Amino acid sequence: MGKFTVGLVPHPTKSVLDSVEIIRGWTTRSQAHLVAMTSDAARVGDGVELVDERTFRERVTVVVALGGDGTMLGAMRLVAERPVPVLGVNYGNVGFLVEVEPHELPEALDRVGQKQFSLEPHHALEVTHSTTGFENTYLAFNDASVARRPGEGVVSADLVLDETPYGYYKADAIVAATPAGSTAYNYAAGGPILSPAIAAVVVTPVAPMSGIDRSVVLGPREQLRFEIGDGTHSAALEVDGRVVADVSEGCVIKLVLRRDAGQVIRLDADRHGRKGRLKLSLLDLPLREDQLLELVPTDVRARFRERAERAGGLAGVAHDDDTAVTGISPLH
């Protein structure tokens, strides 16, 4: 892969030192540089060059995010101005972005070094929050939402598309999501799941009381803004789950889709897609039993089979040539 620099972005609280040690050994063998930000010094240990945030952004050629989806999103935002590939190692819970488990890291690094991977582009929302005398812009790879604070009434806002008024909202919250983020807050609020193959934005109200009461899907070139209206006393602007600003009457929030703002390393896109659908099905997505089993990795199905055989047979268990089973019991 030539001379390159690996940047580490660790989980803010969980110990990831085992993985850091693996990466450190691999970069030494590969004659690559290994850097992390000074603010992460305590989480990456010794043997890693520490640099400031600006230098990190300028030098890295690939980033390894050690955490869950939140850590992955933070890493993607960090390098969004120069979107280098990001590899996610799962230290979270139900992760949709991260692909590699910690025990798979050595093989994953070798494949990265040999360029045996594909890149999955991710769109982002540029979110500009304007109020009297102030303006700040944030980047959301999943979603941006305006949500009322507890006990503070509703969110009232006009939706304007390309300078044309579209309608108004009066709801507990309004969510704008990218295709990748459509499986999160938007989906929980009853919005549709968007294919990652398209460039679009979906806007969904949460608990609407009047006005627009269903999702709106917008194209990549449409510019939208929320003009916060009367009745919004205290709300919050959240970007990828982080509260970034207060929102009240008179604020304006503009959203523009930035295409290909991030690049995620995929070692096995088909396998990752199956895992993602399986995780969705465990949360809420309705699948028949046979459809669900098709998403279970072959090695996991084999473990079910072995467990059933050790138990002397299990009612409702059947096998096919792929060692699929039709009865699922939890793994402990």
Phi, psi and omega in degrees: 000359181077181180289126181211169182236126178263129176254134180261134171233101184272160173300142185291339184231328184281148178284126180236019187296329178299316179290323178300320180297319178297316181294321180298315178296320181293317180294326177296313179295328183270000183056041177254160176271149178232122182228157172214163179283148181305325180294344180256014186306314183293338185266346181250350177073197183277165175083010178239128179291130181259133181224164176282171186299318181297315179296321177304310182298323184283329189265326190292144174249344173207146180242138173248117179261120182255095183170207177260201181297326179297316177295320179298315179297319178298320178295320180293321177295323183300322185249020185296331179288338174219079193291087176280161180297142179237127176255128181258130176247125193279110169242016182257207181254260177269094182260131177262335182270317184290144183244323190266131172276154184307321181289346179267359188298315181303314179295321181298317180296319178299320180291324176297316180297330180266007180059034178263067180204166173244163179249130179256111180287145178232132176275161178220160175259125169275117186248115180251121181256120182239134172218179187306111175081359183225147175209129179225145180242137181233165180239129181239117176274336178258292184200163171230139182220150170249116186233139178291148173278152182306131178076012186244037174075219186236173170261121178245125184207145171268139176261122180240126180245120179049046177071009178249123177300133183253325183165191181224162177239144164221105190204173175290328180198162173231129183244131172244125187230150170279172175304316179296322181279353183293344178274358184259241185304318180303314181293320178297332180273004178096007180280166182280156172273126178267141176295136177293351180280350182249158174254108184201169176231135175246133179245125185228129174279149176253122181050059181293142179255327176199173182080212180295124186241015178215175184285150175235127178255128186241152180283169187291339183262353181284133177258128182238155174212151174254122174260109187286128189250188182301138180103346177268097185271318182207108178225173182232142171266121179247134178238116184050042176084359180254131175286121184244343183198155172276148181230134176209179182308134179099344177289153174233132179238117181256142180227130178227135179282125174258113184283143176053046180280346180216157177230124180250132178285128175241120178273328177213089186298323180294315179297317180296321178297319178295318179297320179297317179293324177297316180296320177297320182294324178290333178279308186196335188296122185285122174227147172290164182301318181292325178292320179297317182294330178296338181272346181283128179305148184303320182294326178290319177299322179296323178295321175300316182297314180298319180295320179294319181293321178295329180280001178083022179103146183226131180302135177083009179262132177221156182236146170240189184295340181262015181058032176285150176239156181249007172232129185246129171238153185292146173275140179240000000 
